[in-house]
Amino acid sequence: MFGNILIWFVIIPVLMMAGLGLCRNSSMKAIRSIMVVGSTALLALAIWLCVDFLALRAGGNDAEMLYTGSWMWYAPLNIHLAVGVDGISVLMLMLSAIIVFAGTFASWKINPLPKNFFLWFALLSTGVFGFFISIDMFTMFMFYEVALIPMYLLIGVWGTGRKEYSAMKLTLMLMGGSAFLMLGLLGIYWHSAPAGGELTWNILEIARNNAVDPSWQGMLFVFTFVGFGVLGAMFPFHTWSPDGHACAPTAVSMLHAGVLMKLGGYGCFRIAIYLLPQAANELAWIFIILTGISVVYGAFSACVQTDLKYINAYSSVSHCGMVLFALLMLNQTAMTGAILQMLSHGLMTALFFALIGMIYGRTHTRDIRQMGGLMQIMPYLGVCYMIAGFASLGLPGLSGFVAEMTIFFGAWEDADFFHRAFVVAATCSIVITAVYILRVVGKLLLGPVHDDHHRQLTDATWFERLSTVTLIVCIAGIGCFPNWINETIQASFMPIVAAIQNAI
């Protein structure tokens, strides 16, 4: 087991938790050292995995999943600890490692109880990494729950504002989504052997055998897509997201919006669409309406907010809605755009929340009406915020442009009037996004300094610069050199697109 590289994405966070457990709460140097070593090791492991994965693909290895391993966990229900990755999983692991690394430095001065904070943060990371490497539905669901549980305490203890209310609302709504998801996964499991063979949780085996009877697929598709869609902030199940983001501490907002919400899109893609392709073809139009509403509603809602975190939270509803919208177009180009959007949004929203936390830590307000002229006082943070904003509104050369253009081109091709009408509506969100981004930049960064006290504020520290530079380099890298990502994920779409085509 320990010889499989993927297992180490779970082992390293567990070792981090063990090390933190041995530290005293006052030993900040030891706590920080463990987090820096652990997050750096995860990032290095993700980079090595990505490089080796590309080398194997270039060498002609066209297996659906690489680095696979399977170990029996609970024989009566045929549950395995089964792992494996394709190009999409590799990129999600890379995204997670980058944000965990950046979030560690963004939380450098977390108070109170830094040891406890990083323990729960590491547990959240364990669930995220375990989810992306799992190819057994039960194991995937277990890691999904592991990722959700720490959110209540991370927001309720270390958050701000109405933190207890927001933590409870988030937990109840996501657990409600988990109940739907559990019903869907159990239904797929009970129909995974229609010929009377052994029931299985293995995603690849179920897809290979086209196991789920079409008469059951409709109900199971609704359960699984809604279950994952709640975490993806799909309308009308999105209301937990703005409050949760607004009250969460900086690093938790970064990981929550940057990675945790991607579990929703990834799950919809990997399970709901891949394992239930007939239902996906028949019912996609219903969820296209809901996700289309998310895209436009989220953008309009961001326009009327005055709290920086709420602006970015509603922006996340819009951008994550775009991910689900693209997946439901059920063609390879749009799905490629969805994966690019997951990467782009993950990086730029993590950068946004990191910067908002840094600004709030200095000004003690997130209300844009009480701030102004920060570019004169904190030029580094001001420039970083403008870069994040330009990425969000889709400026060419940054990741947002590549992702959104791929989505719109893919959604438009070979589409009927219904689909193209919603593509046009979704495209309007770009204009709305430009409105609220430029409005915030104008009020927050430009013009006269709002408060003389703000003139005494300092710019970013070295650990804040390290966190933001890491994210900016990745955002610009995707925007300027998107081809390597396309090459990484193209082979991963072949079995999924084939399943969809065969179901038509």
Secondary structure by P-SEA (a helix, b strand, c coil): ccccaaaaaaaaaaaaaaaaaaccccaaaaaaaaaaaaaaaaaaaaaaaaaaaaaaaaacccccccbbbbbbccccccccccccccaaaaaaaaaaaaaaaaaaaaacccccaaaaaaaaaaaaaaaaaaaaacccaaaaaaaaaaaaaaaaaaaacccccaaaaaaaaaaaaaaaaaaaaaaaaaaaaaacccccccccccaaaaaaaccccccaaaaaaaaaaaaaaaaacccccccccaaaaaaccaaaaaaacccccaaaaaaaaaccccccaaaaaacaaaaaaaaaaaaaaaaaaaaacccaaaaaaaaaaaaaaaaaaaaacccaaaaaaaaaaaaaaaaaaaaaaaaaaaaaaaccccccccccccccccaaaaaaaaaaaaaaacccccaaaaaaaaaaaaaaccccaaaaaaaaaaaaaaaaaaaaaaaaaaaccccccccccccccccccaaaaaaaaaaaaaaaaaaacaaaaaaaccccaaaaaaaaaaac
